């Protein structure tokens, strides 16, 4: 998902969980109507069209899933 990143959004960590399934969240969606939702990469992709409709900002950290692990 390629969307705008909210500059003030704090980084997501392992305690942030997907609101749909409880897996680790990699997307924070700030809703235009207020509030936010967290999604794992799977549910972020599955609901991408609807997210684009209702989001004011999306903080996307899904690139961490394919980044090399530091040694």
Predicted model as a PDB file, atoms N, CA, C, CB and O in Angstrom, pLDDT in the B-factor column:
MODEL        1                                                                  
ATOM      1  N   UNK A   1       0.849  -1.165   0.000  1.00 53.00           N  
ATOM      2  CA  UNK A   1       0.000   0.000   0.000  1.00 53.00           C  
ATOM      3  C   UNK A   1       0.893   1.225   0.000  1.00 53.00           C  
ATOM      4  CB  UNK A   1      -0.965  -0.001   1.212  1.00 53.00           C  
ATOM      5  O   UNK A   1       1.763   1.344   0.863  1.00 53.00           O  
ATOM      6  N   UNK A   2       0.712   2.114  -0.912  1.00 48.00           N  
ATOM      7  CA  UNK A   2       1.475   3.350  -0.946  1.00 48.00           C  
ATOM      8  C   UNK A   2       0.528   4.503  -0.675  1.00 48.00           C  
ATOM      9  CB  UNK A   2       2.203   3.529  -2.306  1.00 48.00           C  
ATOM     10  O   UNK A   2      -0.328   4.834  -1.495  1.00 48.00           O  
ATOM     11  N   UNK A   3       0.698   5.109   0.490  1.00 53.00           N  
ATOM     12  CA  UNK A   3      -0.165   6.215   0.890  1.00 53.00           C  
ATOM     13  C   UNK A   3       0.663   7.239   1.626  1.00 53.00           C  
ATOM     14  CB  UNK A   3      -1.338   5.728   1.768  1.00 53.00           C  
ATOM     15  O   UNK A   3       1.849   7.027   1.879  1.00 53.00           O  
ATOM     16  N   UNK A   4       0.046   8.339   1.966  1.00 51.00           N  
ATOM     17  CA  UNK A   4       0.739   9.386   2.713  1.00 51.00           C  
ATOM     18  C   UNK A   4       1.048   8.902   4.122  1.00 51.00           C  
ATOM     19  CB  UNK A   4      -0.106  10.677   2.759  1.00 51.00           C  
ATOM     20  O   UNK A   4       0.275   8.154   4.722  1.00 51.00           O  
ATOM     21  N   UNK A   5       2.178   9.337   4.633  1.00 49.00           N  
ATOM     22  CA  UNK A   5       2.565   8.989   5.996  1.00 49.00           C  
ATOM     23  C   UNK A   5       2.391  10.225   6.853  1.00 49.00           C  
ATOM     24  CB  UNK A   5       4.034   8.454   6.064  1.00 49.00           C  
ATOM     25  O   UNK A   5       2.933  11.286   6.546  1.00 49.00           O  
ATOM     26  N   UNK A   6       1.642  10.086   7.916  1.00 47.00           N  
ATOM     27  CA  UNK A   6       1.438  11.200   8.831  1.00 47.00           C  
ATOM     28  C   UNK A   6       2.734  11.464   9.580  1.00 47.00           C  
ATOM     29  CB  UNK A   6       0.277  10.909   9.819  1.00 47.00           C  
ATOM     30  O   UNK A   6       3.236  10.570  10.260  1.00 47.00           O  
ATOM     31  N   UNK A   7       3.294  12.673   9.474  1.00 54.00           N  
ATOM     32  CA  UNK A   7       4.592  12.946  10.078  1.00 54.00           C  
ATOM     33  C   UNK A   7       4.597  12.855  11.595  1.00 54.00           C  
ATOM     34  CB  UNK A   7       5.052  14.297   9.671  1.00 54.00           C  
ATOM     35  O   UNK A   7       5.649  12.616  12.188  1.00 54.00           O  
ATOM     36  N   UNK A   8       3.457  13.037  12.234  1.00 66.00           N  
ATOM     37  CA  UNK A   8       3.426  13.025  13.696  1.00 66.00           C  
ATOM     38  C   UNK A   8       3.092  11.655  14.282  1.00 66.00           C  
ATOM     39  CB  UNK A   8       2.425  14.034  14.187  1.00 66.00           C  
ATOM     40  O   UNK A   8       3.037  11.513  15.503  1.00 66.00           O  
ATOM     41  N   UNK A   9       2.871  10.657  13.453  1.00 73.00           N  
ATOM     42  CA  UNK A   9       2.510   9.329  13.941  1.00 73.00           C  
ATOM     43  C   UNK A   9       3.712   8.648  14.571  1.00 73.00           C  
ATOM     44  CB  UNK A   9       1.948   8.469  12.805  1.00 73.00           C  
ATOM     45  O   UNK A   9       4.761   8.538  13.937  1.00 73.00           O  
ATOM     46  N   UNK A  10       3.575   8.189  15.809  1.00 88.00           N  
ATOM     47  CA  UNK A  10       4.676   7.447  16.420  1.00 88.00           C  
ATOM     48  C   UNK A  10       4.856   6.092  15.731  1.00 88.00           C  
ATOM     49  CB  UNK A  10       4.424   7.252  17.931  1.00 88.00           C  
ATOM     50  O   UNK A  10       3.912   5.547  15.158  1.00 88.00           O  
ATOM     51  N   UNK A  11       6.061   5.565  15.794  1.00 94.00           N  
ATOM     52  CA  UNK A  11       6.342   4.253  15.199  1.00 94.00           C  
ATOM     53  C   UNK A  11       5.480   3.180  15.856  1.00 94.00           C  
ATOM     54  CB  UNK A  11       7.842   3.897  15.341  1.00 94.00           C  
ATOM     55  O   UNK A  11       5.172   3.247  17.046  1.00 94.00           O  
ATOM     56  N   UNK A  12       5.103   2.203  15.064  1.00 97.00           N  
ATOM     57  CA  UNK A  12       4.350   1.057  15.580  1.00 97.00           C  
ATOM     58  C   UNK A  12       5.334   0.067  16.183  1.00 97.00           C  
ATOM     59  CB  UNK A  12       3.495   0.381  14.456  1.00 97.00           C  
ATOM     60  O   UNK A  12       6.465  -0.049  15.712  1.00 97.00           O  
ATOM     61  N   UNK A  13       4.913  -0.644  17.217  1.00 95.00           N  
ATOM     62  CA  UNK A  13       5.777  -1.663  17.808  1.00 95.00           C  
ATOM     63  C   UNK A  13       4.973  -2.945  18.038  1.00 95.00           C  
ATOM     64  CB  UNK A  13       6.398  -1.157  19.141  1.00 95.00           C  
ATOM     65  O   UNK A  13       3.802  -3.023  17.669  1.00 95.00           O  
ATOM     66  N   UNK A  14       5.596  -3.929  18.639  1.00 95.00           N  
ATOM     67  CA  UNK A  14       4.976  -5.250  18.794  1.00 95.00           C  
ATOM     68  C   UNK A  14       3.733  -5.228  19.677  1.00 95.00           C  
ATOM     69  CB  UNK A  14       5.978  -6.219  19.369  1.00 95.00           C  
ATOM     70  O   UNK A  14       2.956  -6.182  19.655  1.00 95.00           O  
ATOM     71  N   UNK A  15       3.528  -4.175  20.446  1.00 97.00           N  
ATOM     72  CA  UNK A  15       2.327  -4.114  21.288  1.00 97.00           C  
ATOM     73  C   UNK A  15       1.118  -3.574  20.532  1.00 97.00           C  
ATOM     74  CB  UNK A  15       2.590  -3.250  22.509  1.00 97.00           C  
ATOM     75  O   UNK A  15      -0.012  -3.690  21.006  1.00 97.00           O  
ATOM     76  N   UNK A  16       1.347  -2.983  19.356  1.00 98.00           N  
ATOM     77  CA  UNK A  16       0.247  -2.493  18.529  1.00 98.00           C  
ATOM     78  C   UNK A  16      -0.340  -3.673  17.759  1.00 98.00           C  
ATOM     79  CB  UNK A  16       0.727  -1.366  17.553  1.00 98.00           C  
ATOM     80  O   UNK A  16       0.377  -4.373  17.044  1.00 98.00           O  
ATOM     81  N   UNK A  17      -1.647  -3.889  17.908  1.00 98.00           N  
ATOM     82  CA  UNK A  17      -2.291  -5.071  17.350  1.00 98.00           C  
ATOM     83  C   UNK A  17      -3.379  -4.691  16.353  1.00 98.00           C  
ATOM     84  CB  UNK A  17      -2.878  -5.928  18.465  1.00 98.00           C  
ATOM     85  O   UNK A  17      -4.036  -3.659  16.493  1.00 98.00           O  
ATOM     86  N   UNK A  18      -3.556  -5.530  15.356  1.00 98.00           N  
ATOM     87  CA  UNK A  18      -4.576  -5.342  14.322  1.00 98.00           C  
ATOM     88  C   UNK A  18      -5.962  -5.358  14.969  1.00 98.00           C  
ATOM     89  CB  UNK A  18      -4.468  -6.447  13.224  1.00 98.00           C  
ATOM     90  O   UNK A  18      -6.282  -6.251  15.753  1.00 98.00           O  
ATOM     91  N   UNK A  19      -6.774  -4.365  14.632  1.00 97.00           N  
ATOM     92  CA  UNK A  19      -8.133  -4.308  15.168  1.00 97.00           C  
ATOM     93  C   UNK A  19      -9.042  -5.386  14.584  1.00 97.00           C  
ATOM     94  CB  UNK A  19      -8.731  -2.945  14.905  1.00 97.00           C  
ATOM     95  O   UNK A  19     -10.124  -5.632  15.117  1.00 97.00           O  
ATOM     96  N   UNK A  20      -8.628  -6.019  13.519  1.00 97.00           N  
ATOM     97  CA  UNK A  20      -9.431  -7.058  12.865  1.00 97.00           C  
ATOM     98  C   UNK A  20      -9.125  -8.451  13.428  1.00 97.00           C  
ATOM     99  CB  UNK A  20      -9.181  -7.041  11.351  1.00 97.00           C  
ATOM    100  O   UNK A  20     -10.042  -9.221  13.716  1.00 97.00           O  
ATOM    101  N   UNK A  21      -7.813  -8.779  13.586  1.00 98.00           N  
ATOM    102  CA  UNK A  21      -7.470 -10.158  13.957  1.00 98.00           C  
ATOM    103  C   UNK A  21      -6.528 -10.280  15.161  1.00 98.00           C  
ATOM    104  CB  UNK A  21      -6.844 -10.838  12.784  1.00 98.00           C  
ATOM    105  O   UNK A  21      -6.343 -11.380  15.682  1.00 98.00           O  
ATOM    106  N   UNK A  22      -5.939  -9.188  15.605  1.00 97.00           N  
ATOM    107  CA  UNK A  22      -5.052  -9.248  16.762  1.00 97.00           C  
ATOM    108  C   UNK A  22      -3.595  -9.502  16.433  1.00 97.00           C  
ATOM    109  CB  UNK A  22      -5.518 -10.298  17.676  1.00 97.00           C  
ATOM    110  O   UNK A  22      -2.771  -9.568  17.346  1.00 97.00           O  
ATOM    111  N   UNK A  23      -3.241  -9.648  15.150  1.00 98.00           N  
ATOM    112  CA  UNK A  23      -1.838  -9.821  14.763  1.00 98.00           C  
ATOM    113  C   UNK A  23      -1.105  -8.488  14.931  1.00 98.00           C  
ATOM    114  CB  UNK A  23      -1.720 -10.338  13.289  1.00 98.00           C  
ATOM    115  O   UNK A  23      -1.739  -7.457  15.156  1.00 98.00           O  
ATOM    116  N   UNK A  24       0.219  -8.502  14.824  1.00 97.00           N  
ATOM    117  CA  UNK A  24       0.980  -7.268  14.938  1.00 97.00           C  
ATOM    118  C   UNK A  24       0.556  -6.281  13.854  1.00 97.00           C  
ATOM    119  CB  UNK A  24       2.488  -7.554  14.846  1.00 97.00           C  
ATOM    120  O   UNK A  24       0.441  -6.643  12.683  1.00 97.00           O  
ATOM    121  N   UNK A  25       0.326  -5.036  14.251  1.00 98.00           N  
ATOM    122  CA  UNK A  25      -0.110  -4.001  13.314  1.00 98.00           C  
ATOM    123  C   UNK A  25       1.079  -3.360  12.613  1.00 98.00           C  
ATOM    124  CB  UNK A  25      -0.929  -2.933  14.040  1.00 98.00           C  
ATOM    125  O   UNK A  25       2.105  -3.077  13.233  1.00 98.00           O  
ATOM    126  N   UNK A  26       0.928  -3.137  11.327  1.00 97.00           N  
ATOM    127  CA  UNK A  26       1.933  -2.440  10.518  1.00 97.00           C  
ATOM    128  C   UNK A  26       1.349  -1.206   9.840  1.00 97.00           C  
ATOM    129  CB  UNK A  26       2.512  -3.384   9.464  1.00 97.00           C  
ATOM    130  O   UNK A  26       2.071  -0.476   9.161  1.00 97.00           O  
ATOM    131  N   UNK A  27       0.054  -0.963  10.015  1.00 97.00           N  
ATOM    132  CA  UNK A  27      -0.604   0.216   9.450  1.00 97.00           C  
ATOM    133  C   UNK A  27      -1.430   0.911  10.520  1.00 97.00           C  
ATOM    134  CB  UNK A  27      -1.495  -0.172   8.250  1.00 97.00           C  
ATOM    135  O   UNK A  27      -2.221   0.275  11.215  1.00 97.00           O  
ATOM    136  N   UNK A  28      -1.244   2.215  10.648  1.00 98.00           N  
ATOM    137  CA  UNK A  28      -2.108   3.033  11.506  1.00 98.00           C  
ATOM    138  C   UNK A  28      -2.896   3.930  10.563  1.00 98.00           C  
ATOM    139  CB  UNK A  28      -1.276   3.880  12.580  1.00 98.00           C  
ATOM    140  O   UNK A  28      -2.318   4.726   9.823  1.00 98.00           O  
ATOM    141  N   UNK A  29      -4.210   3.797  10.595  1.00 98.00           N  
ATOM    142  CA  UNK A  29      -5.086   4.567   9.721  1.00 98.00           C  
ATOM    143  C   UNK A  29      -5.778   5.627  10.563  1.00 98.00           C  
ATOM    144  CB  UNK A  29      -6.127   3.649   9.002  1.00 98.00           C  
ATOM    145  O   UNK A  29      -6.560   5.312  11.460  1.00 98.00           O  
ATOM    146  N   UNK A  30      -5.481   6.889  10.264  1.00 97.00           N  
ATOM    147  CA  UNK A  30      -6.157   8.004  10.927  1.00 97.00           C  
ATOM    148  C   UNK A  30      -7.371   8.346  10.078  1.00 97.00           C  
ATOM    149  CB  UNK A  30      -5.201   9.254  11.109  1.00 97.00           C  
ATOM    150  O   UNK A  30      -7.245   8.713   8.910  1.00 97.00           O  
ATOM    151  N   UNK A  31      -8.537   8.223  10.677  1.00 97.00           N  
ATOM    152  CA  UNK A  31      -9.786   8.411   9.949  1.00 97.00           C  
ATOM    153  C   UNK A  31     -10.131   9.887   9.796  1.00 97.00           C  
ATOM    154  CB  UNK A  31     -10.918   7.684  10.656  1.00 97.00           C  
ATOM    155  O   UNK A  31      -9.914  10.679  10.713  1.00 97.00           O  
ATOM    156  N   UNK A  32     -10.665  10.252   8.645  1.00 95.00           N  
ATOM    157  CA  UNK A  32     -11.066  11.631   8.386  1.00 95.00           C  
ATOM    158  C   UNK A  32     -12.132  12.079   9.392  1.00 95.00           C  
ATOM    159  CB  UNK A  32     -11.593  11.778   6.942  1.00 95.00           C  
ATOM    160  O   UNK A  32     -12.189  13.256   9.748  1.00 95.00           O  
ATOM    161  N   UNK A  33     -12.962  11.163   9.843  1.00 95.00           N  
ATOM    162  CA  UNK A  33     -14.025  11.474  10.797  1.00 95.00           C  
ATOM    163  C   UNK A  33     -13.522  11.507  12.240  1.00 95.00           C  
ATOM    164  CB  UNK A  33     -15.144  10.459  10.671  1.00 95.00           C  
ATOM    165  O   UNK A  33     -14.283  11.811  13.159  1.00 95.00           O  
ATOM    166  N   UNK A  34     -12.238  11.192  12.437  1.00 95.00           N  
ATOM    167  CA  UNK A  34     -11.659  11.149  13.781  1.00 95.00           C  
ATOM    168  C   UNK A  34     -11.423   9.716  14.221  1.00 95.00           C  
ATOM    169  CB  UNK A  34     -12.569  11.862  14.785  1.00 95.00           C  
ATOM    170  O   UNK A  34     -12.128   8.803  13.794  1.00 95.00           O  
ATOM    171  N   UNK A  35     -10.435   9.524  15.069  1.00 96.00           N  
ATOM    172  CA  UNK A  35     -10.086   8.202  15.558  1.00 96.00           C  
ATOM    173  C   UNK A  35      -9.067   7.536  14.652  1.00 96.00           C  
ATOM    174  CB  UNK A  35     -11.327   7.338  15.676  1.00 96.00           C  
ATOM    175  O   UNK A  35      -8.633   8.096  13.646  1.00 96.00           O  
ATOM    176  N   UNK A  36      -8.700   6.328  15.037  1.00 96.00           N  
ATOM    177  CA  UNK A  36      -7.733   5.578  14.239  1.00 96.00           C  
ATOM    178  C   UNK A  36      -8.019   4.101  14.322  1.00 96.00           C  
ATOM    179  CB  UNK A  36      -6.304   5.865  14.698  1.00 96.00           C  
ATOM    180  O   UNK A  36      -8.661   3.626  15.259  1.00 96.00           O  
ATOM    181  N   UNK A  37      -7.535   3.378  13.330  1.00 97.00           N  
ATOM    182  CA  UNK A  37      -7.614   1.925  13.297  1.00 97.00           C  
ATOM    183  C   UNK A  37      -6.227   1.388  13.007  1.00 97.00           C  
ATOM    184  CB  UNK A  37      -8.644   1.429  12.236  1.00 97.00           C  
ATOM    185  O   UNK A  37      -5.437   2.029  12.314  1.00 97.00           O  
ATOM    186  N   UNK A  38      -5.930   0.206  13.538  1.00 98.00           N  
ATOM    187  CA  UNK A  38      -4.670  -0.468  13.285  1.00 98.00           C  
ATOM    188  C   UNK A  38      -4.946  -1.734  12.495  1.00 98.00           C  
ATOM    189  CB  UNK A  38      -3.928  -0.788  14.606  1.00 98.00           C  
ATOM    190  O   UNK A  38      -5.919  -2.441  12.756  1.00 98.00           O  
ATOM    191  N   UNK A  39      -4.072  -2.020  11.514  1.00 98.00           N  
ATOM    192  CA  UNK A  39      -4.241  -3.211  10.691  1.00 98.00           C  
ATOM    193  C   UNK A  39      -2.914  -3.932  10.523  1.00 98.00           C  
ATOM    194  CB  UNK A  39      -4.825  -2.845   9.322  1.00 98.00           C  
ATOM    195  O   UNK A  39      -1.861  -3.298  10.451  1.00 98.00           O  
ATOM    196  N   UNK A  40      -2.966  -5.259  10.462  1.00 98.00           N  
ATOM    197  CA  UNK A  40      -1.815  -6.046  10.045  1.00 98.00           C  
ATOM    198  C   UNK A  40      -1.657  -5.843   8.538  1.00 98.00           C  
ATOM    199  CB  UNK A  40      -1.986  -7.575  10.415  1.00 98.00           C  
ATOM    200  O   UNK A  40      -2.537  -5.265   7.900  1.00 98.00           O  
ATOM    201  N   UNK A  41      -0.573  -6.300   7.978  1.00 97.00           N  
ATOM    202  CA  UNK A  41      -0.340  -6.121   6.543  1.00 97.00           C  
ATOM    203  C   UNK A  41      -1.431  -6.811   5.721  1.00 97.00           C  
ATOM    204  CB  UNK A  41       1.046  -6.670   6.152  1.00 97.00           C  
ATOM    205  O   UNK A  41      -1.901  -6.258   4.726  1.00 97.00           O  
ATOM    206  N   UNK A  42      -1.833  -8.007   6.131  1.00 97.00           N  
ATOM    207  CA  UNK A  42      -2.853  -8.764   5.399  1.00 97.00           C  
ATOM    208  C   UNK A  42      -4.167  -7.989   5.325  1.00 97.00           C  
ATOM    209  CB  UNK A  42      -3.085 -10.128   6.063  1.00 97.00           C  
ATOM    210  O   UNK A  42      -4.714  -7.804   4.238  1.00 97.00           O  
ATOM    211  N   UNK A  43      -4.672  -7.538   6.460  1.00 98.00           N  
ATOM    212  CA  UNK A  43      -5.949  -6.837   6.456  1.00 98.00           C  
ATOM    213  C   UNK A  43      -5.826  -5.425   5.871  1.00 98.00           C  
ATOM    214  CB  UNK A  43      -6.505  -6.766   7.870  1.00 98.00           C  
ATOM    215  O   UNK A  43      -6.804  -4.892   5.347  1.00 98.00           O  
ATOM    216  N   UNK A  44      -4.662  -4.825   5.953  1.00 97.00           N  
ATOM    217  CA  UNK A  44      -4.436  -3.550   5.283  1.00 97.00           C  
ATOM    218  C   UNK A  44      -4.586  -3.689   3.780  1.00 97.00           C  
ATOM    219  CB  UNK A  44      -3.056  -3.007   5.621  1.00 97.00           C  
ATOM    220  O   UNK A  44      -5.205  -2.847   3.129  1.00 97.00           O  
ATOM    221  N   UNK A  45      -4.009  -4.766   3.225  1.00 97.00           N  
ATOM    222  CA  UNK A  45      -4.148  -5.021   1.783  1.00 97.00           C  
ATOM    223  C   UNK A  45      -5.592  -5.398   1.435  1.00 97.00           C  
ATOM    224  CB  UNK A  45      -3.181  -6.146   1.336  1.00 97.00           C  
ATOM    225  O   UNK A  45      -6.129  -4.946   0.424  1.00 97.00           O  
ATOM    226  N   UNK A  46      -6.207  -6.218   2.266  1.00 97.00           N  
ATOM    227  CA  UNK A  46      -7.571  -6.686   1.981  1.00 97.00           C  
ATOM    228  C   UNK A  46      -8.576  -5.539   1.960  1.00 97.00           C  
ATOM    229  CB  UNK A  46      -7.998  -7.723   3.018  1.00 97.00           C  
ATOM    230  O   UNK A  46      -9.550  -5.588   1.209  1.00 97.00           O  
ATOM    231  N   UNK A  47      -8.354  -4.513   2.769  1.00 97.00           N  
ATOM    232  CA  UNK A  47      -9.304  -3.399   2.883  1.00 97.00           C  
ATOM    233  C   UNK A  47      -8.739  -2.100   2.308  1.00 97.00           C  
ATOM    234  CB  UNK A  47      -9.688  -3.188   4.345  1.00 97.00           C  
ATOM    235  O   UNK A  47      -9.216  -1.014   2.641  1.00 97.00           O  
ATOM    236  N   UNK A  48      -7.730  -2.208   1.451  1.00 96.00           N  
ATOM    237  CA  UNK A  48      -7.032  -1.035   0.922  1.00 96.00           C  
ATOM    238  C   UNK A  48      -7.963  -0.018   0.267  1.00 96.00           C  
ATOM    239  CB  UNK A  48      -5.996  -1.471  -0.074  1.00 96.00           C  
ATOM    240  O   UNK A  48      -7.819   1.181   0.507  1.00 96.00           O  
ATOM    241  N   UNK A  49      -8.903  -0.459  -0.544  1.00 97.00           N  
ATOM    242  CA  UNK A  49      -9.800   0.474  -1.235  1.00 97.00           C  
ATOM    243  C   UNK A  49     -10.635   1.281  -0.243  1.00 97.00           C  
ATOM    244  CB  UNK A  49     -10.722  -0.288  -2.195  1.00 97.00           C  
ATOM    245  O   UNK A  49     -10.760   2.497  -0.382  1.00 97.00           O  
ATOM    246  N   UNK A  50     -11.198   0.617   0.744  1.00 97.00           N  
ATOM    247  CA  UNK A  50     -12.035   1.302   1.737  1.00 97.00           C  
ATOM    248  C   UNK A  50     -11.183   2.214   2.615  1.00 97.00           C  
ATOM    249  CB  UNK A  50     -12.794   0.277   2.611  1.00 97.00           C  
ATOM    250  O   UNK A  50     -11.619   3.306   2.980  1.00 97.00           O  
ATOM    251  N   UNK A  51      -9.974   1.777   2.956  1.00 96.00           N  
ATOM    252  CA  UNK A  51      -9.077   2.606   3.767  1.00 96.00           C  
ATOM    253  C   UNK A  51      -8.798   3.925   3.050  1.00 96.00           C  
ATOM    254  CB  UNK A  51      -7.750   1.857   4.061  1.00 96.00           C  
ATOM    255  O   UNK A  51      -8.834   4.989   3.668  1.00 96.00           O  
ATOM    256  N   UNK A  52      -8.521   3.857   1.759  1.00 95.00           N  
ATOM    257  CA  UNK A  52      -8.248   5.074   0.982  1.00 95.00           C  
ATOM    258  C   UNK A  52      -9.438   6.036   1.003  1.00 95.00           C  
ATOM    259  CB  UNK A  52      -7.899   4.710  -0.468  1.00 95.00           C  
ATOM    260  O   UNK A  52      -9.250   7.252   0.973  1.00 95.00           O  
ATOM    261  N   UNK A  53     -10.646   5.505   1.054  1.00 96.00           N  
ATOM    262  CA  UNK A  53     -11.852   6.334   1.067  1.00 96.00           C  
ATOM    263  C   UNK A  53     -12.036   7.092   2.372  1.00 96.00           C  
ATOM    264  CB  UNK A  53     -13.062   5.480   0.812  1.00 96.00           C  
ATOM    265  O   UNK A  53     -12.499   8.232   2.363  1.00 96.00           O  
ATOM    266  N   UNK A  54     -11.679   6.472   3.499  1.00 96.00           N  
ATOM    267  CA  UNK A  54     -12.017   7.040   4.810  1.00 96.00           C  
ATOM    268  C   UNK A  54     -10.836   7.622   5.570  1.00 96.00           C  
ATOM    269  CB  UNK A  54     -12.654   5.995   5.649  1.00 96.00           C  
ATOM    270  O   UNK A  54     -11.032   8.255   6.608  1.00 96.00           O  
ATOM    271  N   UNK A  55      -9.615   7.427   5.083  1.00 97.00           N  
ATOM    272  CA  UNK A  55      -8.431   7.851   5.829  1.00 97.00           C  
ATOM    273  C   UNK A  55      -8.038   9.291   5.540  1.00 97.00           C  
ATOM    274  CB  UNK A  55      -7.274   6.943   5.513  1.00 97.00           C  
ATOM    275  O   UNK A  55      -8.151   9.768   4.411  1.00 97.00           O  
ATOM    276  N   UNK A  56      -7.576   9.973   6.579  1.00 96.00           N  
ATOM    277  CA  UNK A  56      -6.945  11.273   6.374  1.00 96.00           C  
ATOM    278  C   UNK A  56      -5.436  11.082   6.252  1.00 96.00           C  
ATOM    279  CB  UNK A  56      -7.287  12.250   7.537  1.00 96.00           C  
ATOM    280  O   UNK A  56      -4.775  11.813   5.513  1.00 96.00           O  
ATOM    281  N   UNK A  57      -4.884  10.099   6.976  1.00 96.00           N  
ATOM    282  CA  UNK A  57      -3.468   9.745   6.895  1.00 96.00           C  
ATOM    283  C   UNK A  57      -3.328   8.247   7.153  1.00 96.00           C  
ATOM    284  CB  UNK A  57      -2.614  10.573   7.917  1.00 96.00           C  
ATOM    285  O   UNK A  57      -4.112   7.655   7.895  1.00 96.00           O  
ATOM    286  N   UNK A  58      -2.317   7.647   6.528  1.00 96.00           N  
ATOM    287  CA  UNK A  58      -1.992   6.244   6.785  1.00 96.00           C  
ATOM    288  C   UNK A  58      -0.502   6.170   7.090  1.00 96.00           C  
ATOM    289  CB  UNK A  58      -2.374   5.322   5.560  1.00 96.00           C  
ATOM    290  O   UNK A  58       0.333   6.580   6.284  1.00 96.00           O  
ATOM    291  N   UNK A  59      -0.186   5.646   8.253  1.00 96.00           N  
ATOM    292  CA  UNK A  59       1.207   5.407   8.634  1.00 96.00           C  
ATOM    293  C   UNK A  59       1.480   3.943   8.293  1.00 96.00           C  
ATOM    294  CB  UNK A  59       1.478   5.726  10.186  1.00 96.00           C  
ATOM    295  O   UNK A  59       0.961   3.043   8.954  1.00 96.00           O  
ATOM    296  N   UNK A  60       2.290   3.705   7.268  1.00 96.00           N  
ATOM    297  CA  UNK A  60       2.506   2.368   6.716  1.00 96.00           C  
ATOM    298  C   UNK A  60       3.932   1.902   7.013  1.00 96.00           C  
ATOM    299  CB  UNK A  60       2.238   2.356   5.190  1.00 96.00           C  
ATOM    300  O   UNK A  60       4.899   2.498   6.538  1.00 96.00           O  
ATOM    301  N   UNK A  61       4.052   0.839   7.797  1.00 96.00           N  
ATOM    302  CA  UNK A  61       5.363   0.259   8.111  1.00 96.00           C  
ATOM    303  C   UNK A  61       5.500  -1.157   7.561  1.00 96.00           C  
ATOM    304  CB  UNK A  61       5.588   0.251   9.621  1.00 96.00           C  
ATOM    305  O   UNK A  61       6.308  -1.936   8.067  1.00 96.00           O  
ATOM    306  N   UNK A  62       4.727  -1.502   6.534  1.00 96.00           N  
ATOM    307  CA  UNK A  62       4.790  -2.856   5.987  1.00 96.00           C  
ATOM    308  C   UNK A  62       6.149  -3.163   5.362  1.00 96.00           C  
ATOM    309  CB  UNK A  62       3.696  -3.049   4.953  1.00 96.00           C  
ATOM    310  O   UNK A  62       6.493  -4.332   5.184  1.00 96.00           O  
ATOM    311  N   UNK A  63       6.925  -2.135   5.027  1.00 95.00           N  
ATOM    312  CA  UNK A  63       8.265  -2.372   4.477  1.00 95.00           C  
ATOM    313  C   UNK A  63       9.168  -3.077   5.487  1.00 95.00           C  
ATOM    314  CB  UNK A  63       8.903  -1.048   4.045  1.00 95.00           C  
ATOM    315  O   UNK A  63      10.155  -3.697   5.092  1.00 95.00           O  
ATOM    316  N   UNK A  64       8.854  -2.997   6.771  1.00 93.00           N  
ATOM    317  CA  UNK A  64       9.640  -3.696   7.799  1.00 93.00           C  
ATOM    318  C   UNK A  64       9.559  -5.214   7.642  1.00 93.00           C  
ATOM    319  CB  UNK A  64       9.157  -3.296   9.196  1.00 93.00           C  
ATOM    320  O   UNK A  64      10.437  -5.933   8.118  1.00 93.00           O  
ATOM    321  N   UNK A  65       8.520  -5.701   6.985  1.00 93.00           N  
ATOM    322  CA  UNK A  65       8.349  -7.140   6.807  1.00 93.00           C  
ATOM    323  C   UNK A  65       9.371  -7.725   5.843  1.00 93.00           C  
ATOM    324  CB  UNK A  65       6.951  -7.440   6.312  1.00 93.00           C  
ATOM    325  O   UNK A  65       9.684  -8.912   5.928  1.00 93.00           O  
ATOM    326  N   UNK A  66       9.896  -6.917   4.929  1.00 93.00           N  
ATOM    327  CA  UNK A  66      10.853  -7.416   3.940  1.00 93.00           C  
ATOM    328  C   UNK A  66      12.249  -6.823   4.143  1.00 93.00           C  
ATOM    329  CB  UNK A  66      10.359  -7.103   2.532  1.00 93.00           C  
ATOM    330  O   UNK A  66      13.168  -7.138   3.387  1.00 93.00           O  
ATOM    331  N   UNK A  67      12.414  -5.979   5.144  1.00 84.00           N  
ATOM    332  CA  UNK A  67      13.734  -5.384   5.410  1.00 84.00           C  
ATOM    333  C   UNK A  67      14.678  -6.451   5.964  1.00 84.00           C  
ATOM    334  CB  UNK A  67      13.616  -4.189   6.409  1.00 84.00           C  
ATOM    335  O   UNK A  67      14.247  -7.331   6.708  1.00 84.00           O  
ATOM    336  N   UNK A  68      15.961  -6.379   5.606  1.00 86.00           N  
ATOM    337  CA  UNK A  68      16.928  -7.347   6.146  1.00 86.00           C  
ATOM    338  C   UNK A  68      17.043  -7.195   7.655  1.00 86.00           C  
ATOM    339  CB  UNK A  68      18.314  -7.163   5.485  1.00 86.00           C  
ATOM    340  O   UNK A  68      16.976  -6.087   8.187  1.00 86.00           O  
ATOM    341  N   UNK A  69      17.215  -8.303   8.326  1.00 81.00           N  
ATOM    342  CA  UNK A  69      17.381  -8.308   9.771  1.00 81.00           C  
ATOM    343  C   UNK A  69      18.793  -7.887  10.144  1.00 81.00           C  
ATOM    344  CB  UNK A  69      17.068  -9.690  10.345  1.00 81.00           C  
ATOM    345  O   UNK A  69      19.753  -8.482   9.655  1.00 81.00           O  
ATOM    346  N   UNK A  70      18.949  -6.871  11.002  1.00 80.00           N  
ATOM    347  CA  UNK A  70      20.306  -6.473  11.402  1.00 80.00           C  
ATOM    348  C   UNK A  70      20.978  -7.566  12.217  1.00 80.00           C  
ATOM    349  CB  UNK A  70      20.271  -5.167  12.209  1.00 80.00           C  
ATOM    350  O   UNK A  70      20.329  -8.257  13.003  1.00 80.00           O  
ATOM    351  N   UNK A  71      22.273  -7.715  12.026  1.00 79.00           N  
ATOM    352  CA  UNK A  71      23.021  -8.756  12.751  1.00 79.00           C  
ATOM    353  C   UNK A  71      23.665  -8.155  13.964  1.00 79.00           C  
ATOM    354  CB  UNK A  71      24.088  -9.415  11.853  1.00 79.00           C  
ATOM    355  O   UNK A  71      24.343  -8.857  14.715  1.00 79.00           O  
TER     356      UNK A  71                                                      
ENDMDL                                                                          
END                                                                             
